[in-house]
Amino acid sequence: MPVRSLNSSVFRWPDRQAVDRAVREWAQRMGAARPEVLRIGYFGSYARGDWGVGSDLDVVVIAERAAERFELRAVDWGAFELPVPADVLVYTPEELRRLPSERFRTMIETETVWVYQREGLPEEPERQQRGAGESVISS
């Protein structure tokens, strides 16, 4: 969460690199603890680089299967460990393909910074895991 500077009454919001580092560490722990996880990434303002004070982190988890209803899935993900508030969206690959909003699906597909991928899972050719600030499309 935001921290108060020792010499100021103003809160300092974590920068993009700090958030990227924290979400990568979190994603590694989640992937190791949950065998159903295929990929974890983030999209939105932190992925685009236009975040600001008060921005939240939009996290997407692609899981092989999900027993709970969509609305209940994020509860067990422990995103409170991240340095900024986070919205966690958990989809199966089929649910992602069938999202009713083509615009939202396209945004996830083109904007996401993938920070975890299950070992042995083939990377999709048009996207690769990338760090904060790197381009979305590989050439």
C-alpha positions in Angstrom: 0.0 0.0 0.0 1.1 3.6 -0.3 3.7 4.7 2.3 4.1 8.0 4.1 7.5 9.6 3.5 9.4 10.2 6.7 10.1 13.9 5.9 6.7 14.7 4.5 3.0 14.3 5.2 2.4 13.3 1.6 1.9 9.7 0.7 4.3 8.2 -1.9 2.6 5.8 -4.3 4.7 2.9 -5.5 6.2 3.4 -9.0 5.7 1.1 -11.9 9.0 -0.8 -11.4 8.1 -1.5 -7.7 4.6 -2.8 -8.7 6.0 -4.9 -11.5 8.6 -6.5 -9.2 6.0 -7.2 -6.5 3.4 -8.7 -8.9 6.1 -10.9 -10.5 7.1 -12.3 -7.0 3.4 -12.7 -6.1 2.7 -14.5 -9.4 5.6 -16.9 -8.9 4.2 -17.8 -5.4 0.7 -18.2 -6.7 1.8 -20.3 -9.7 3.9 -22.6 -7.4 1.0 -23.0 -4.9 -1.8 -23.5 -7.5 -1.2 -26.1 -10.2 -4.2 -25.0 -12.2 -2.6 -21.7 -13.0 -1.5 -21.4 -16.7 -0.6 -17.6 -16.8 -0.7 -14.5 -14.7 -0.4 -11.0 -16.0 -1.5 -7.4 -15.5 -3.1 -4.9 -17.8 -4.6 -1.4 -17.5 -2.7 1.7 -16.4 0.3 0.0 -15.0 0.8 -2.1 -18.2 0.3 1.0 -20.4 2.5 3.2 -18.3 -0.1 5.9 -17.5 -0.7 5.0 -13.9 -0.9 7.6 -11.2 -1.5 8.1 -7.5 -4.5 6.0 -6.6 -4.2 3.7 -9.6 -5.1 0.1 -8.9 -3.5 -3.0 -10.5 -5.6 -5.1 -12.9 -4.5 -8.7 -12.7 -5.6 -11.5 -14.9 -5.1 -15.1 -14.1 -5.7 -17.8 -16.7 -6.4 -21.1 -14.9 -7.1 -24.6 -16.4 -10.2 -24.9 -14.4 -12.2 -23.0 -11.8 -14.7 -24.6 -9.4 -16.2 -21.3 -8.1 -18.5 -18.9 -9.9 -16.6 -16.1 -11.6 -17.7 -13.5 -9.0 -16.2 -15.5 -6.1 -12.9 -16.6 -7.6 -10.7 -13.5 -6.7 -11.4 -13.9 -3.0 -8.8 -16.6 -2.4 -5.9 -15.0 -4.2 -4.3 -13.0 -1.4 -3.7 -9.9 -3.6 -3.5 -7.8 -0.4 0.2 -8.6 -0.5 0.7 -6.3 -3.5 1.8 -2.7 -2.9 -1.3 -1.2 -4.5 -5.0 -2.2 -4.5 -5.6 -5.0 -7.1 -8.5 -6.4 -9.0 -7.9 -10.0 -9.8 -9.9 -11.6 -12.6 -9.7 -15.4 -12.9 -10.7 -16.9 -16.3 -10.4 -20.3 -17.9 -9.0 -20.2 -21.4 -12.5 -21.0 -22.7 -14.1 -18.2 -20.7 -11.5 -15.7 -22.0 -12.3 -16.7 -25.6 -16.0 -16.3 -25.0 -15.9 -12.9 -23.2 -19.0 -11.0 -24.4 -17.0 -7.8 -24.8 -14.7 -8.1 -27.8 -13.1 -4.8 -26.8 -12.3 -6.0 -23.3 -11.0 -9.4 -24.6 -8.8 -7.6 -27.2 -7.4 -5.3 -24.5 -6.4 -8.3 -22.3 -4.9 -10.1 -25.3 -2.8 -7.1 -26.5 -2.1 -5.1 -23.4 -1.3 -7.7 -20.7 2.2 -7.9 -19.3 2.5 -11.6 -18.7 4.6 -12.2 -15.5 4.1 -15.9 -15.0 3.7 -18.8 -17.3 3.5 -22.4 -16.3 6.7 -24.3 -17.2 6.3 -26.3 -20.4 3.4 -24.2 -21.6 4.1 -23.0 -25.2 4.2 -19.3 -25.5 1.7 -17.7 -27.9 3.7 -16.4 -30.9 2.3 -12.9 -31.0 2.9 -12.2 -27.3 5.8 -12.9 -25.1 6.5 -12.4 -21.4 7.8 -8.8 -21.1 8.9 -6.4 -18.5 7.3 -3.0 -17.6 7.9 -0.6 -20.5 8.6 -3.2 -23.2 6.5 -3.4 -26.3 3.4 -5.6 -26.5 3.9 -7.1 -29.9 7.0 -9.1 -30.7 8.5 -8.9 -34.2 
